[in-house]
Amino acid sequence: MVDRTPLSRRTLLRTGAVAGAGLGLADLAAGSAAAQQAWPAAKGDSMMGVPFEPLDTVRVGIIGLGNRGASMLPLFLELEGVAITALCDANPDAVNRAAKAVVDAGRPEPAKHGGGDHDFEALCARDDVDFVYIATPWEWHTPMAVMAMRNGKHVGVECPAGVTTAELWELVDTSEQTRRHCIQLENCCYGQNELRVLRMAHDGMFGDLLYGAGAYLHDLRELLFSKTYYAKQWRRAWHTKVNGDLYPTHGLGPVAAYLDVNRGDRLTRITSMSTPALGLAAYRQEHLPADDPAWQEPYVKGDATMSLIQTEAGRVIHLVHDVSNGRPYSRLNQLQGTKGVFEDYPPRIYLEPTGNPHEWGSWDDYAGHDHWLWKDVGPGPGGHGGMDYLMLYRLAQTMRLGLPPDIDVYDSATWSAPFVLSAESIAGGSSAVDFPDFTRGRWDTPHPGTDSAKP
Ligand SMILES: NC(=O)c1ccc[n+]([C@@H]2O[C@H](COP(=O)([O-])OP(=O)(O)OC[C@H]3O[C@@H](n4cnc5c(N)ncnc54)[C@H](O)[C@@H]3O)[C@@H](O)[C@H]2O)c1
């Protein structure tokens, strides 16, 4: 793997071109010192670059078999050297449906755990599971991931990995203590455009990297108010509790990879603002009868939450979240460097010296820069354009070959942190909030990531 960002970061520092109101290196170092003082004492060695123990067959247990878990199950079943050995959901019908799908695929029936909110503990305690995949409501992610690791399992968590700073530190501490990996299963990091931009960025085609943008802009109003889509309508409940970026990792994960965050740069602080919260109340007014219990709900989550995140090297990431208004889907997915820019939705590019400054260039012309996963494997079956499958393919590959995972607990904690940090910033009048350095000072260490070499 060619890891160029430490190089480009050194270039920025050497030329004195670090952005930010005349900040010098001494100021940056002082910022790091402040962050260091905030580190809780480590309970084990770093998990950066630690390889999986090689496994012939990866035995998978799944917790959460709703929309996401049930749609990922057939993709796990497609993978060579992967067996589904245990299933769990608070809803026993969901467990039975999923078990039938496994048997219908010609595989042995998995063990079934279901009915109660804490049946996942029995799945975690099993001795026929190597990896636990968690696709439950957000409030369950950290307790389940910690339980899995404490029982000796590697764990993959849906987004976000945790919802408080204390939870995110608990994930880091538990991973380091138990020597088990905790992986934010951020499928958007495996999108074709994202991986092509990543390769081009690391090949220096955008020059020195300056800023990026990422988002989750998805009109979820109908699903949020559906009586049947989300179990107990858990997702809408978060809009009554937290005014912040409720789903940061789809936007942040890919941009953090472009900028080699935790591999040469790090996120230092965030400033956030939300618009008024109007969309869900307007939808309720238009679609719900006057006696619907949803009329009792106060929506505190501003429709659009916008954050600016600064990095140690002075770069900036713009992060946006809005699921409460009508609009076409977008994750923004932008990257600007000193030699050009990429913008997604729709994909377009401008690169010097050949680009015409009055016209976007064709993204298709850069297909030769695709990541090996898209050249040699993708897209594969399943949803989200094939990136879900590629993420699981690569996960299984790293586990079977005994390689380090592409995404580790430090990435998981860092990418999830805007959930709580943006809420803190907004509550403080958009004050700048420091990012915890979950790597405890190792953020400048190059180590494997999604810009992987084909094994
Ligand atoms: N990466 C992606 O593209 C993507 C897409 C959709 C959803 N997600 C994520 O997947 C997760 C699940 O979302 P969903 O849309 O499937 O929601 P869902 O409501 O359809 O499914 C959640 C499931 O978890 C079960 N559950 C709740 N509490 C439980 C407990 N204590 N023990 C066991 N099971 C429990 C519910 O019964 C339900 O079946 C969320 O974190 C969501 O953000 C990710």
The ligand as a Gaussian input file, in Angstrom:
#p B3LYP/6-31G(d) Opt

LIG

0 1
 N      -25.133000       0.821000       6.556000
 C      -26.310000       1.023000       5.995000
 O      -26.423000       1.315000       4.811000
 C      -27.534000       0.865000       6.839000
 C      -28.797000       0.819000       6.249000
 C      -29.903000       0.673000       7.075000
 C      -29.748000       0.600000       8.444000
 N      -28.513000       0.660000       8.987000
 C      -28.322000       0.555000      10.444000
 O      -28.729000      -0.751000      10.844000
 C      -29.269000      -0.699000      12.143000
 C      -30.667000      -1.311000      12.147000
 O      -31.500000      -0.538000      11.320000
 P      -32.807000      -1.171000      10.657000
 O      -33.232000      -0.239000       9.597000
 O      -32.552000      -2.573000      10.290000
 O      -33.839000      -1.104000      11.883000
 P      -34.986000      -2.160000      12.188000
 O      -35.852000      -1.531000      13.197000
 O      -35.602000      -2.619000      10.907000
 O      -34.211000      -3.400000      12.794000
 C      -33.684000      -3.397000      14.092000
 C      -33.866000      -4.795000      14.645000
 O      -33.222000      -4.847000      15.912000
 C      -34.065000      -5.613000      16.781000
 N      -33.726000      -5.282000      18.164000
 C      -34.015000      -4.166000      18.862000
 N      -33.533000      -4.266000      20.116000
 C      -32.933000      -5.486000      20.203000
 C      -32.271000      -6.183000      21.245000
 N      -32.084000      -5.640000      22.436000
 N      -31.807000      -7.428000      20.975000
 C      -31.963000      -7.997000      19.769000
 N      -32.600000      -7.373000      18.745000
 C      -33.073000      -6.132000      18.970000
 C      -35.467000      -5.233000      16.381000
 O      -36.413000      -6.191000      16.814000
 C      -35.340000      -5.159000      14.874000
 O      -35.630000      -6.377000      14.246000
 C      -29.235000       0.747000      12.566000
 O      -28.063000       0.991000      13.274000
 C      -29.184000       1.490000      11.261000
 O      -28.592000       2.757000      11.379000
 C      -27.408000       0.786000       8.208000

